[in-house]
């Protein structure tokens, strides 16, 4: 799970540690790790550690990772550009 680092800062989150990660656009990026709670629906609340990354050139603020998706059922209807997620 990834959170845009500016969102983490605007929420006043403090990094619990830092990690060196490799992304598609940057091979050695030092980023903060933040303990967060994600609520996808009222009954779907997850406590996870999210990486704070710049997400430059992206129009998104958060990526839901496999750490969250592993506890879910995700159905993606590509031809309709729709998805359903449940626990």
N, CA, C and O atoms as a GROMACS GRO file, in nm:
protein
  348
    1UNK      N    1   0.085  -0.118   0.000
    1UNK     CA    2   0.000   0.000   0.000
    1UNK      C    3   0.089   0.123   0.000
    1UNK      O    4   0.187   0.132   0.074
    2UNK      N    5   0.053   0.218  -0.084
    2UNK     CA    6   0.133   0.339  -0.102
    2UNK      C    7   0.044   0.462  -0.082
    2UNK      O    8  -0.071   0.465  -0.127
    3UNK      N    9   0.100   0.560  -0.017
    3UNK     CA   10   0.032   0.688   0.008
    3UNK      C   11   0.121   0.798  -0.048
    3UNK      O   12   0.242   0.798  -0.024
    4UNK      N   13   0.062   0.891  -0.120
    4UNK     CA   14   0.141   1.005  -0.170
    4UNK      C   15   0.202   1.074  -0.049
    4UNK      O   16   0.130   1.106   0.046
    5UNK      N   17   0.332   1.100  -0.052
    5UNK     CA   18   0.402   1.154   0.066
    5UNK      C   19   0.348   1.289   0.109
    5UNK      O   20   0.350   1.321   0.228
    6UNK      N   21   0.299   1.371   0.015
    6UNK     CA   22   0.242   1.500   0.054
    6UNK      C   23   0.111   1.483   0.131
    6UNK      O   24   0.077   1.565   0.216
    7UNK      N   25   0.037   1.377   0.101
    7UNK     CA   26  -0.086   1.348   0.175
    7UNK      C   27  -0.051   1.306   0.318
    7UNK      O   28  -0.115   1.350   0.413
    8UNK      N   29   0.051   1.223   0.332
    8UNK     CA   30   0.096   1.182   0.466
    8UNK      C   31   0.135   1.304   0.549
    8UNK      O   32   0.099   1.314   0.666
    9UNK      N   33   0.208   1.396   0.488
    9UNK     CA   34   0.250   1.517   0.559
    9UNK      C   35   0.132   1.607   0.593
    9UNK      O   36   0.125   1.662   0.703
   10UNK      N   37   0.037   1.622   0.499
   10UNK     CA   38  -0.079   1.709   0.525
   10UNK      C   39  -0.169   1.650   0.634
   10UNK      O   40  -0.240   1.725   0.702
   11UNK      N   41  -0.168   1.518   0.650
   11UNK     CA   42  -0.245   1.454   0.758
   11UNK      C   43  -0.171   1.456   0.891
   11UNK      O   44  -0.225   1.414   0.993
   12UNK      N   45  -0.048   1.504   0.889
   12UNK     CA   46   0.031   1.510   1.012
   12UNK      C   47   0.084   1.376   1.057
   12UNK      O   48   0.113   1.357   1.175
   13UNK      N   49   0.097   1.282   0.963
   13UNK     CA   50   0.147   1.149   0.998
   13UNK      C   51   0.298   1.154   1.018
   13UNK      O   52   0.370   1.222   0.946
   14UNK      N   53   0.344   1.080   1.117
   14UNK     CA   54   0.488   1.070   1.142
   14UNK      C   55   0.536   0.933   1.094
   14UNK      O   56   0.474   0.831   1.124
   15UNK      N   57   0.644   0.933   1.020
   15UNK     CA   58   0.700   0.806   0.972
   15UNK      C   59   0.749   0.724   1.090
   15UNK      O   60   0.816   0.777   1.180
   16UNK      N   61   0.716   0.595   1.091
   16UNK     CA   62   0.761   0.506   1.197
   16UNK      C   63   0.899   0.450   1.167
   16UNK      O   64   0.970   0.405   1.257
   17UNK      N   65   0.937   0.454   1.040
   17UNK     CA   66   1.072   0.415   0.997
   17UNK      C   67   1.088   0.455   0.851
   17UNK      O   68   0.993   0.500   0.788
   18UNK      N   69   1.207   0.438   0.798
   18UNK     CA   70   1.232   0.464   0.656
   18UNK      C   71   1.282   0.336   0.590
   18UNK      O   72   1.341   0.249   0.655
   19UNK      N   73   1.257   0.327   0.462
   19UNK     CA   74   1.299   0.210   0.384
   19UNK      C   75   1.352   0.256   0.250
   19UNK      O   76   1.311   0.359   0.197
   20UNK      N   77   1.443   0.178   0.196
   20UNK     CA   78   1.493   0.199   0.061
   20UNK      C   79   1.412   0.108  -0.030
   20UNK      O   80   1.412  -0.014  -0.012
   21UNK      N   81   1.344   0.166  -0.128
   21UNK     CA   82   1.259   0.086  -0.218
   21UNK      C   83   1.302   0.108  -0.362
   21UNK      O   84   1.368   0.206  -0.395
   22UNK      N   85   1.264   0.015  -0.446
   22UNK     CA   86   1.289   0.022  -0.590
   22UNK      C   87   1.154   0.030  -0.659
   22UNK      O   88   1.070  -0.059  -0.643
   23UNK      N   89   1.132   0.135  -0.736
   23UNK     CA   90   1.008   0.151  -0.811
   23UNK      C   91   1.038   0.143  -0.960
   23UNK      O   92   1.154   0.133  -1.000
   24UNK      N   93   0.935   0.147  -1.041
   24UNK     CA   94   0.954   0.142  -1.186
   24UNK      C   95   1.029   0.264  -1.237
   24UNK      O   96   1.097   0.257  -1.340
   25UNK      N   97   1.017   0.377  -1.166
   25UNK     CA   98   1.081   0.500  -1.214
   25UNK      C   99   1.206   0.539  -1.136
   25UNK      O  100   1.280   0.628  -1.178
   26UNK      N  101   1.231   0.473  -1.023
   26UNK     CA  102   1.347   0.511  -0.940
   26UNK      C  103   1.402   0.386  -0.870
   26UNK      O  104   1.330   0.324  -0.792
   27UNK      N  105   1.528   0.350  -0.896
   27UNK     CA  106   1.582   0.226  -0.839
   27UNK      C  107   1.614   0.232  -0.689
   27UNK      O  108   1.607   0.129  -0.623
   28UNK      N  109   1.649   0.346  -0.636
   28UNK     CA  110   1.687   0.356  -0.495
   28UNK      C  111   1.620   0.480  -0.434
   28UNK      O  112   1.675   0.590  -0.440
   29UNK      N  113   1.504   0.461  -0.376
   29UNK     CA  114   1.427   0.572  -0.323
   29UNK      C  115   1.406   0.553  -0.173
   29UNK      O  116   1.349   0.453  -0.131
   30UNK      N  117   1.452   0.647  -0.095
   30UNK     CA  118   1.432   0.642   0.049
   30UNK      C  119   1.294   0.698   0.080
   30UNK      O  120   1.264   0.812   0.043
   31UNK      N  121   1.210   0.621   0.147
   31UNK     CA  122   1.074   0.666   0.176
   31UNK      C  123   1.037   0.636   0.320
   31UNK      O  124   1.094   0.546   0.383
   32UNK      N  125   0.941   0.711   0.371
   32UNK     CA  126   0.889   0.687   0.504
   32UNK      C  127   0.782   0.580   0.502
   32UNK      O  128   0.714   0.560   0.401
   33UNK      N  129   0.768   0.512   0.615
   33UNK     CA  130   0.661   0.414   0.633
   33UNK      C  131   0.567   0.469   0.739
   33UNK      O  132   0.612   0.516   0.844
   34UNK      N  133   0.438   0.464   0.712
   34UNK     CA  134   0.337   0.524   0.801
   34UNK      C  135   0.234   0.419   0.841
   34UNK      O  136   0.186   0.342   0.758
   35UNK      N  137   0.200   0.416   0.969
   35UNK     CA  138   0.090   0.332   1.015
   35UNK      C  139  -0.040   0.406   0.986
   35UNK      O  140  -0.061   0.516   1.036
   36UNK      N  141  -0.127   0.345   0.904
   36UNK     CA  142  -0.252   0.410   0.865
   36UNK      C  143  -0.368   0.311   0.879
   36UNK      O  144  -0.349   0.190   0.885
   37UNK      N  145  -0.486   0.367   0.883
   37UNK     CA  146  -0.609   0.287   0.877
   37UNK      C  147  -0.684   0.329   0.753
   37UNK      O  148  -0.716   0.446   0.735
   38UNK      N  149  -0.712   0.233   0.668
   38UNK     CA  150  -0.787   0.257   0.544
   38UNK      C  151  -0.929   0.208   0.562
   38UNK      O  152  -0.952   0.096   0.608
   39UNK      N  153  -1.025   0.292   0.524
   39UNK     CA  154  -1.164   0.248   0.526
   39UNK      C  155  -1.215   0.252   0.382
   39UNK      O  156  -1.234   0.359   0.324
   40UNK      N  157  -1.237   0.133   0.325
   40UNK     CA  158  -1.288   0.124   0.189
   40UNK      C  159  -1.440   0.130   0.188
   40UNK      O  160  -1.500   0.189   0.098
   41UNK      N  161  -1.501   0.069   0.287
   41UNK     CA  162  -1.645   0.074   0.314
   41UNK      C  163  -1.657   0.069   0.466
   41UNK      O  164  -1.559   0.041   0.534
   42UNK      N  165  -1.775   0.094   0.518
   42UNK     CA  166  -1.794   0.095   0.664
   42UNK      C  167  -1.747  -0.034   0.728
   42UNK      O  168  -1.692  -0.032   0.838
   43UNK      N  169  -1.767  -0.147   0.661
   43UNK     CA  170  -1.728  -0.277   0.718
   43UNK      C  171  -1.589  -0.321   0.674
   43UNK      O  172  -1.546  -0.432   0.706
   44UNK      N  173  -1.520  -0.237   0.600
   44UNK     CA  174  -1.388  -0.274   0.549
   44UNK      C  175  -1.282  -0.174   0.596
   44UNK      O  176  -1.251  -0.078   0.526
   45UNK      N  177  -1.229  -0.199   0.716
   45UNK     CA  178  -1.127  -0.112   0.774
   45UNK      C  179  -1.000  -0.194   0.791
   45UNK      O  180  -1.003  -0.303   0.848
   46UNK      N  181  -0.889  -0.141   0.743
   46UNK     CA  182  -0.762  -0.212   0.746
   46UNK      C  183  -0.656  -0.126   0.813
   46UNK      O  184  -0.642  -0.009   0.780
   47UNK      N  185  -0.582  -0.184   0.905
   47UNK     CA  186  -0.465  -0.119   0.964
   47UNK      C  187  -0.342  -0.173   0.892
   47UNK      O  188  -0.312  -0.292   0.899
   48UNK      N  189  -0.273  -0.085   0.823
   48UNK     CA  190  -0.158  -0.128   0.743
   48UNK      C  191  -0.044  -0.028   0.758
   48UNK      O  192  -0.062   0.082   0.810
   49UNK      N  193   0.071  -0.068   0.712
   49UNK     CA  194   0.185   0.023   0.704
   49UNK      C  195   0.200   0.062   0.556
   49UNK      O  196   0.225  -0.023   0.471
   50UNK      N  197   0.184   0.190   0.528
   50UNK     CA  198   0.190   0.241   0.392
   50UNK      C  199   0.323   0.310   0.366
   50UNK      O  200   0.377   0.378   0.454
   51UNK      N  201   0.374   0.292   0.247
   51UNK     CA  202   0.495   0.362   0.205
   51UNK      C  203   0.457   0.500   0.154
   51UNK      O  204   0.361   0.514   0.078
   52UNK      N  205   0.530   0.601   0.195
   52UNK     CA  206   0.508   0.736   0.145
   52UNK      C  207   0.597   0.761   0.025
   52UNK      O  208   0.719   0.771   0.039
   53UNK      N  209   0.538   0.772  -0.093
   53UNK     CA  210   0.612   0.792  -0.217
   53UNK      C  211   0.564   0.917  -0.289
   53UNK      O  212   0.450   0.960  -0.267
   54UNK      N  213   0.647   0.976  -0.374
   54UNK     CA  214   0.606   1.099  -0.442
   54UNK      C  215   0.493   1.081  -0.542
   54UNK      O  216   0.415   1.174  -0.562
   55UNK      N  217   0.481   0.966  -0.606
   55UNK     CA  218   0.380   0.941  -0.709
   55UNK      C  219   0.375   1.053  -0.812
   55UNK      O  220   0.268   1.100  -0.851
   56UNK      N  221   0.494   1.096  -0.855
   56UNK     CA  222   0.504   1.205  -0.952
   56UNK      C  223   0.439   1.168  -1.085
   56UNK      O  224   0.452   1.055  -1.133
   57UNK      N  225   0.370   1.264  -1.142
   57UNK     CA  226   0.304   1.243  -1.271
   57UNK      C  227   0.179   1.158  -1.263
   57UNK      O  228   0.123   1.122  -1.366
   58UNK      N  229   0.135   1.125  -1.143
   58UNK     CA  230   0.015   1.043  -1.124
   58UNK      C  231  -0.098   1.130  -1.069
   58UNK      O  232  -0.072   1.227  -0.997
   59UNK      N  233  -0.220   1.098  -1.102
   59UNK     CA  234  -0.335   1.172  -1.050
   59UNK      C  235  -0.404   1.093  -0.938
   59UNK      O  236  -0.526   1.099  -0.923
   60UNK      N  237  -0.325   1.019  -0.862
   60UNK     CA  238  -0.378   0.938  -0.752
   60UNK      C  239  -0.306   0.973  -0.624
   60UNK      O  240  -0.193   1.022  -0.627
   61UNK      N  241  -0.371   0.949  -0.511
   61UNK     CA  242  -0.311   0.977  -0.381
   61UNK      C  243  -0.279   0.851  -0.302
   61UNK      O  244  -0.204   0.856  -0.205
   62UNK      N  245  -0.336   0.736  -0.343
   62UNK     CA  246  -0.316   0.612  -0.268
   62UNK      C  247  -0.328   0.493  -0.363
   62UNK      O  248  -0.410   0.493  -0.455
   63UNK      N  249  -0.245   0.394  -0.340
   63UNK     CA  250  -0.254   0.267  -0.410
   63UNK      C  251  -0.285   0.159  -0.308
   63UNK      O  252  -0.214   0.146  -0.208
   64UNK      N  253  -0.388   0.082  -0.331
   64UNK     CA  254  -0.422  -0.027  -0.241
   64UNK      C  255  -0.333  -0.145  -0.277
   64UNK      O  256  -0.334  -0.192  -0.390
   65UNK      N  257  -0.257  -0.192  -0.180
   65UNK     CA  258  -0.161  -0.298  -0.205
   65UNK      C  259  -0.215  -0.438  -0.180
   65UNK      O  260  -0.329  -0.456  -0.138
   66UNK      N  261  -0.130  -0.534  -0.209
   66UNK     CA  262  -0.168  -0.674  -0.187
   66UNK      C  263  -0.185  -0.704  -0.039
   66UNK      O  264  -0.253  -0.801  -0.004
   67UNK      N  265  -0.124  -0.622   0.049
   67UNK     CA  266  -0.145  -0.644   0.192
   67UNK      C  267  -0.293  -0.626   0.229
   67UNK      O  268  -0.342  -0.693   0.320
   68UNK      N  269  -0.363  -0.538   0.162
   68UNK     CA  270  -0.507  -0.519   0.183
   68UNK      C  271  -0.586  -0.617   0.097
   68UNK      O  272  -0.678  -0.683   0.146
   69UNK      N  273  -0.550  -0.627  -0.030
   69UNK     CA  274  -0.626  -0.712  -0.122
   69UNK      C  275  -0.624  -0.860  -0.081
   69UNK      O  276  -0.715  -0.934  -0.117
   70UNK      N  277  -0.521  -0.902  -0.009
   70UNK     CA  278  -0.513  -1.043   0.035
   70UNK      C  279  -0.629  -1.080   0.127
   70UNK      O  280  -0.662  -1.198   0.140
   71UNK      N  281  -0.691  -0.981   0.191
   71UNK     CA  282  -0.803  -1.008   0.282
   71UNK      C  283  -0.938  -0.984   0.214
   71UNK      O  284  -1.041  -0.985   0.281
   72UNK      N  285  -0.937  -0.963   0.083
   72UNK     CA  286  -1.059  -0.924   0.011
   72UNK      C  287  -1.089  -1.018  -0.105
   72UNK      O  288  -1.007  -1.101  -0.145
   73UNK      N  289  -1.210  -1.000  -0.157
   73UNK     CA  290  -1.249  -1.059  -0.285
   73UNK      C  291  -1.264  -0.942  -0.380
   73UNK      O  292  -1.344  -0.852  -0.356
   74UNK      N  293  -1.186  -0.943  -0.487
   74UNK     CA  294  -1.190  -0.836  -0.585
   74UNK      C  295  -1.237  -0.892  -0.717
   74UNK      O  296  -1.178  -0.986  -0.770
   75UNK      N  297  -1.342  -0.834  -0.771
   75UNK     CA  298  -1.394  -0.873  -0.902
   75UNK      C  299  -1.379  -0.751  -0.993
   75UNK      O  300  -1.436  -0.645  -0.965
   76UNK      N  301  -1.304  -0.768  -1.100
   76UNK     CA  302  -1.280  -0.658  -1.193
   76UNK      C  303  -1.343  -0.692  -1.327
   76UNK      O  304  -1.311  -0.794  -1.388
   77UNK      N  305  -1.432  -0.606  -1.372
   77UNK     CA  306  -1.496  -0.622  -1.502
   77UNK      C  307  -1.433  -0.522  -1.598
   77UNK      O  308  -1.482  -0.411  -1.616
   78UNK      N  309  -1.324  -0.565  -1.659
   78UNK     CA  310  -1.246  -0.475  -1.744
   78UNK      C  311  -1.324  -0.413  -1.858
   78UNK      O  312  -1.309  -0.294  -1.884
   79UNK      N  313  -1.406  -0.491  -1.926
   79UNK     CA  314  -1.479  -0.437  -2.040
   79UNK      C  315  -1.582  -0.332  -1.997
   79UNK      O  316  -1.624  -0.251  -2.080
   80UNK      N  317  -1.623  -0.332  -1.870
   80UNK     CA  318  -1.719  -0.233  -1.821
   80UNK      C  319  -1.650  -0.125  -1.736
   80UNK      O  320  -1.713  -0.030  -1.692
   81UNK      N  321  -1.518  -0.142  -1.713
   81UNK     CA  322  -1.440  -0.050  -1.631
   81UNK      C  323  -1.503  -0.036  -1.491
   81UNK      O  324  -1.515   0.074  -1.438
   82UNK      N  325  -1.542  -0.150  -1.435
   82UNK     CA  326  -1.604  -0.153  -1.301
   82UNK      C  327  -1.537  -0.259  -1.216
   82UNK      O  328  -1.477  -0.353  -1.268
   83UNK      N  329  -1.548  -0.242  -1.083
   83UNK     CA  330  -1.497  -0.343  -0.992
   83UNK      C  331  -1.588  -0.350  -0.870
   83UNK      O  332  -1.661  -0.256  -0.839
   84UNK      N  333  -1.580  -0.464  -0.801
   84UNK     CA  334  -1.648  -0.485  -0.674
   84UNK      C  335  -1.545  -0.540  -0.578
   84UNK      O  336  -1.464  -0.626  -0.614
   85UNK      N  337  -1.548  -0.491  -0.456
   85UNK     CA  338  -1.455  -0.540  -0.353
   85UNK      C  339  -1.535  -0.570  -0.228
   85UNK      O  340  -1.623  -0.493  -0.189
   86UNK      N  341  -1.505  -0.682  -0.164
   86UNK     CA  342  -1.573  -0.720  -0.040
   86UNK      C  343  -1.477  -0.804   0.044
   86UNK      O  344  -1.371  -0.845  -0.001
   87UNK      N  345  -1.518  -0.827   0.169
   87UNK     CA  346  -1.437  -0.911   0.258
   87UNK      C  347  -1.501  -1.046   0.272
   87UNK      O  348  -1.449  -1.133   0.342
   0.00000   0.00000   0.00000
